[in-house]
Amino acid sequence: MKTTDLIRLAVVGSALLAGGCAETLRADANGIVIEHGANQPGAAQWHANRHCEQFGKKAVLVLKSPRQTSYLLESNVSEFECVP
């Protein structure tokens, strides 16, 4: 496998991990609520940053729920405010 192929694979894998582990529950120009893997809070922040950037704002974490467990998965719900 070529070095460029390995780099491409790493970039695609990282994008899937970052974006695939966060689900938008509610979103508008003022903020976003995201359910995400409990062990991957960075995925929620990344997702919130991308959302708020659409409005020329930055994402600020205002609330994070306790861990929720569903069989093998642990998740949190985080609420972000989009601020100028």
Secondary structure per residue as TSV (DSSP state, phi and psi in degrees):
chain	resnum	aa	ss	phi	psi
A	1	M	-	360.0	135.4
A	2	K	-	-74.0	157.2
A	3	T	H	-60.3	-40.8
A	4	T	H	-64.3	-35.3
A	5	D	H	-65.8	-40.5
A	6	L	H	-65.0	-41.2
A	7	I	H	-64.3	-44.9
A	8	R	H	-60.6	-42.9
A	9	L	H	-62.7	-41.7
A	10	A	H	-65.0	-41.0
A	11	V	H	-65.8	-46.3
A	12	V	H	-63.9	-42.8
A	13	G	H	-62.0	-41.8
A	14	S	H	-64.1	-41.9
A	15	A	H	-63.3	-40.6
A	16	L	H	-65.1	-41.4
A	17	L	H	-65.1	-43.3
A	18	A	H	-69.8	-46.0
A	19	G	H	-86.3	-28.9
A	20	G	H	-79.1	-11.6
A	21	C	T	-104.0	14.2
A	22	A	E	-137.4	134.2
A	23	E	E	-123.8	128.7
A	24	T	E	-76.4	125.1
A	25	L	E	-96.4	-33.9
A	26	R	E	-159.5	141.1
A	27	A	E	-157.3	143.9
A	28	D	E	-156.8	-171.2
A	29	A	T	-66.7	-17.5
A	30	N	T	-93.4	-16.8
A	31	G	E	172.8	-174.8
A	32	I	E	-152.0	143.6
A	33	V	E	-117.1	127.0
A	34	I	E	-128.9	133.8
A	35	E	E	-96.1	132.3
A	36	H	E	-147.6	162.9
A	37	G	E	-58.6	134.4
A	38	A	T	-61.1	-29.1
A	39	N	T	-93.2	7.2
A	40	Q	-	-133.8	61.6
A	41	P	H	-64.2	-23.7
A	42	G	H	-63.3	-31.1
A	43	A	H	-65.1	-38.9
A	44	A	H	-67.3	-43.4
A	45	Q	H	-62.8	-42.9
A	46	W	H	-60.4	-46.4
A	47	H	H	-61.9	-44.2
A	48	A	H	-65.7	-41.3
A	49	N	H	-59.1	-46.2
A	50	R	H	-61.1	-40.6
A	51	H	H	-65.1	-51.5
A	52	C	H	-67.4	-30.3
A	53	E	H	-59.9	-27.7
A	54	Q	T	-60.9	-25.1
A	55	F	T	-108.3	11.3
A	56	G	T	69.3	30.1
A	57	K	-	-125.0	173.0
A	58	K	E	-114.4	148.7
A	59	A	E	-88.8	129.6
A	60	V	E	-124.3	125.2
A	61	L	E	-68.1	125.5
A	62	V	E	-116.1	-20.6
A	63	L	E	-157.6	136.2
A	64	K	E	-134.3	125.6
A	65	S	-	-75.3	160.1
A	66	P	-	-64.1	161.1
A	67	R	-	-58.3	139.7
A	68	Q	E	-116.4	134.8
A	69	T	E	-114.2	132.9
A	70	S	E	-136.1	96.4
A	71	Y	T	57.7	-106.5
A	72	L	T	-93.7	-11.1
A	73	L	E	-103.0	137.5
A	74	E	E	-114.2	133.3
A	75	S	E	-137.7	162.2
A	76	N	E	-125.2	159.2
A	77	V	E	-116.7	122.7
A	78	S	E	-116.8	138.8
A	79	E	E	-112.2	128.8
A	80	F	E	-118.0	143.3
A	81	E	E	-104.7	137.7
A	82	C	E	-91.0	116.6
A	83	V	E	-119.9	149.1
A	84	P	-	-64.7	360.0
